[in-house]
Amino acid sequence: MGIKLPYLFVILMLTTFSIHAQTNSSVTDTSIIIINSAESNRSKNRPANEEQIPPFNLVKLNLTGILLKNYSLQYERVLNKKISVALQYRLMPETGIPFKSTVLKAVGDDDPDTKKIIEDFRLSNYAITPEVRFYLSRKGYGRGFYIAPFYRYASFTSNDLNVFYTDDNNADQSVKMSGRLTSNTGGILIGVQNDLGKHLILDISFFGPHYGGGKGNFKGTTSQPLTPDEQDDLREQLEDIDIPLTDKTVDVNANGASLKLDGPWGGYRFAISLGVRF
């Protein structure tokens, strides 16, 4: 029996598709071989000294801050060969004055009130510092000499600021004041950062002055009402607190006192940091 025309047509179509598929497969295989060969040739012809671009993410720990009871981490993101952005967070848990024993020796025994304030004083603070880094050396990509304008917001809190006064019985008394001071400053950071290995980095910032303004508000309550003479003596003690170029607002009443500060604020950044790239 002969093959009917429709079936013949289907067989021809399937045969044509099979041949076409095989042809495309051969062409594809040939193309892959050609591409692989080209890549191999480019790899062989690539210069041995071609620049190697390191990873763009960096996390660093400030080692010098630990000596001052400050714990600081910075994340840096490389944007291109010459520019990166970074964000630093610094924290100091509530603690006494760094190098307290050295400060007390400098004060001596001639000023017992100041000595008592230093012994009892405790402080905590945190700061957030964004910056933009411009790398000026040939290596770039987060390596070499850099200049970085930055902004810093900082907050300082104390619950143990003792202010002494004399009561009507000629005995020494104190008011424990607590409050917070915040500052907004800007500055320029100069330093150098280099790789110590494939993933390890060393960042040394050696020049980082910053300047701006700060505001503080501290309050204290006495355990018993103050007489007018006691209020006057406490007010005098608060007025005698010497903070250059800062406006002070002192308010004293029978229940305690408040001290408001408003003036310039500044600081200096210096750090030796160790970190990783990824």
Number of C-alpha atoms within 10 A of each C-alpha: 3 5 8 8 9 9 10 11 12 11 12 12 11 11 12 11 12 12 11 12 12 11 11 12 12 12 12 12 11 12 12 12 12 12 12 12 12 12 12 12 11 11 10 10 9 10 9 7 6 7 8 7 10 16 15 16 16 19 20 21 21 22 16 15 18 12 11 12 17 18 18 22 17 19 17 21 20 20 14 12 18 18 18 21 16 19 16 19 17 17 18 18 14 15 13 16 17 13 10 13 12 9 14 15 10 10 14 11 11 8 9 11 16 16 18 14 16 20 16 13 18 17 18 19 19 18 18 16 17 18 21 20 25 21 24 16 15 11 16 22 21 33 22 18 21 21 19 21 16 19 17 19 17 18 18 17 20 18 19 20 21 20 21 19 21 17 17 11 6 9 8 11 14 18 19 19 21 18 18 18 18 19 21 19 20 20 20 19 22 19 20 18 20 16 17 12 10 11 13 16 20 18 22 17 19 15 16 20 16 20 18 17 15 20 18 18 18 20 19 22 18 16 10 9 13 18 14 13 12 20 22 16 17 27 21 14 14 21 14 9 10 9 11 8 10 16 13 18 13 16 15 22 18 14 14 21 22 19 20 18 17 18 16 17 17 15 12 13 14 17 18 17 21 18 19 19 19 11
